[in-house]
Every structure is written in C-alpha cells, then in structure tokens.
Amino acid sequence: MPRMDTFLTRNGPWSQLVSLKNIELMDLKSDSAIQLPSQISVTPFLVPHRDEYTETVGFEISYNQFKTISFLT
C-alpha cells in the first residue's frame, strides 16, 4: 500500500516511529498473501471507503486454510 507507506514516513508521530526504527514498514500489495509462521497467512485487500490520505485496507487472516476472519481498519 504505497500511499500508506508515504503517509507514515512523512507525518508525525508515525514518522518518528519509522525513523527510530520502532516499526518496520513492509510493502503490501492488495490481494497478495503474506505467509507468517504457524500456518497463518494475511491477505490485504482494498476497501472502497474514504481514501483522502491513504488507502483503506481490510485484512483476511487465515489459519490452516480452514479458518478465516476479516479485519477492517
């Protein structure tokens, strides 16, 4: 989500978290799963809602390919 990355690196207080390496930003692409340990995957997806500053993103979190939950931010 390139607009979110730009927003976090250029606007406080989040930019301080990035510059002090308290958080690490990862490149996310819509509908592209990220594998985590323990058979967990997270797939971000774009939500068509109020995107004046950055993308609005939901996350599909799957465990063992059989249990799934959606999280909207």
Secondary structure, DSSP 8 states (H G I E B T S, - for coil): -HHHHHHHHHSTTHHHHHHTTSS------TT--EEETTTEEEEEEE--S--SSS--EEEEEEETTTEEEEEE-
